[in-house]
Amino acid sequence: MSYAYDVDEFSRYYDTFVANHVTQDAYWVDTVCEIYAEIIQRTFIDNQQTIIIDLGCGTGKDLIYFENYFKNKNIKLIGIDHSQAMLDRAKDKLNNQLTNNQIELLHGDLTNFANCLETKIIDCILLPAGTFHHLITDDERQKFINNIQQTLRPHTGLFAIYLMPDCYIYIGEPSIDNSNNQDRLQLISVENTQQNNNNNDEWICKQTFEFNIPPKIELSWQLRTCNISKFIQLFLQNNFEPVFCCLNGKELLSYDENISSLLNNNNSTPVILVFRSIKNTN
Ligand SMILES: C[S@@+](CC[C@H](N)C(=O)[O-])C[C@H]1O[C@@H](n2cnc3c(N)ncnc32)[C@H](O)[C@@H]1O
């Protein structure tokens, strides 16, 4: 069985899937890039180039948006992904859709991306929906956070993540009635394993799909749930401070006590969280 993102045909499918199949309202599809552009703007420093990383850049949709949005600004965009198939799609797309494409695409992993960067002073690191959930072990999560620590400009740099709620990740039983469904990707089985941690509240969810492009093949991926308040705790423990938050796909709010208590009770909608690193650089 193949890991979905590594399959060439799947990467082509994903490119159109994102445009055609994702529920607009639930995932804020039309507005996430606007929010991310606002976050990028908050890292601008006068007379200095702003370096932005799109981690898990996939087929490059967001990179193209940022390039067009910040056309006359002094920015450098870097896309990183561990799937060569997704990067290949991104490369074609950037070359076709942008004149004088200067965006750098790098093959790297969330757990080691600092190694593939020339500069270790990044102004803005953006992580898209669902990507953090591909980190399955505590060790992978910690390495990811260490890589942000190593690369994010202290104090003014921002790290933003679009975190999906656990209910989008954990699937009890797949629906097997696909009779009217023209979709080429059918969920055929789900294996959920409860994590043996203190709160017993996390699941590893292995989802297997039948990909109906001849020859029919099976694809899979694994995801790990992580509730939003637990995620924030993880970053607080690692010397990050939450600074902004978006709860509706429209407004970026300053992070305060009210937001914090809203998040503790939020189990059903996505959230964009923005952190800065407060590590001591002396
Ligand atoms: C949900 S897709 C998002 C793609 C793109 N940003 C978008 O919005 O269309 C997740 C992406 O993360 C990549 N990915 C998953 N796990 C990764 C890891 N450990 N390191 C780097 N990239 C990873 C996948 O290859 C895929 O391209």
The ligand as a Tripos MOL2 file, in Angstrom:
@<TRIPOS>MOLECULE
LIG
   27    29     1     0     0
SMALL
NO_CHARGES

@<TRIPOS>ATOM
      1 C1         -3.1610   18.7970    3.6740 C.3       1 LIG1
      2 S1         -1.8100   18.8790    2.5450 S.3       1 LIG1
      3 C2         -1.6610   20.6300    2.3540 C.3       1 LIG1
      4 C3         -1.0610   21.0130    1.0200 C.3       1 LIG1
      5 C4         -1.1080   22.4860    0.6720 C.3       1 LIG1
      6 N1         -0.4720   23.3080    1.6630 N.3       1 LIG1
      7 C5         -2.5240   22.9380    0.4440 C.2       1 LIG1
      8 O1         -3.0480   23.7210    1.2680 O.co2     1 LIG1
      9 O2         -3.1060   22.5270   -0.5460 O.co2     1 LIG1
     10 C6         -0.4930   18.4110    3.5710 C.3       1 LIG1
     11 C7          0.8760   18.4470    2.9120 C.3       1 LIG1
     12 O3          1.8280   18.1880    3.9390 O.3       1 LIG1
     13 C8          2.8210   17.3120    3.4460 C.3       1 LIG1
     14 N2          3.3670   16.6010    4.5950 N.ar      1 LIG1
     15 C9          2.7630   15.6790    5.3730 C.ar      1 LIG1
     16 N3          3.5870   15.2700    6.3430 N.ar      1 LIG1
     17 C10         4.7480   15.9690    6.1710 C.ar      1 LIG1
     18 C11         5.9890   15.9770    6.8490 C.ar      1 LIG1
     19 N4          6.2110   15.2110    7.9040 N.pl3     1 LIG1
     20 N5          6.9640   16.8030    6.3970 N.ar      1 LIG1
     21 C12         6.7510   17.6150    5.3220 C.ar      1 LIG1
     22 N6          5.5950   17.6410    4.6330 N.ar      1 LIG1
     23 C13         4.6030   16.8110    5.0510 C.ar      1 LIG1
     24 C14         2.1060   16.4090    2.4550 C.3       1 LIG1
     25 O4          2.9960   15.8440    1.5200 O.3       1 LIG1
     26 C15         1.1160   17.3920    1.8290 C.3       1 LIG1
     27 O5          1.6410   18.0020    0.6910 O.3       1 LIG1
@<TRIPOS>BOND
     1     1     2 1
     2     2     3 1
     3     2    10 1
     4     3     4 1
     5     4     5 1
     6     5     6 1
     7     5     7 1
     8     7     8 2
     9     7     9 1
    10    10    11 1
    11    11    12 1
    12    11    26 1
    13    12    13 1
    14    13    14 1
    15    13    24 1
    16    14    15 ar
    17    14    23 ar
    18    15    16 ar
    19    16    17 ar
    20    17    18 ar
    21    17    23 ar
    22    18    19 1
    23    18    20 ar
    24    20    21 ar
    25    21    22 ar
    26    22    23 ar
    27    24    25 1
    28    24    26 1
    29    26    27 1
@<TRIPOS>SUBSTRUCTURE
     1 LIG1         1 GROUP 0 **** ****
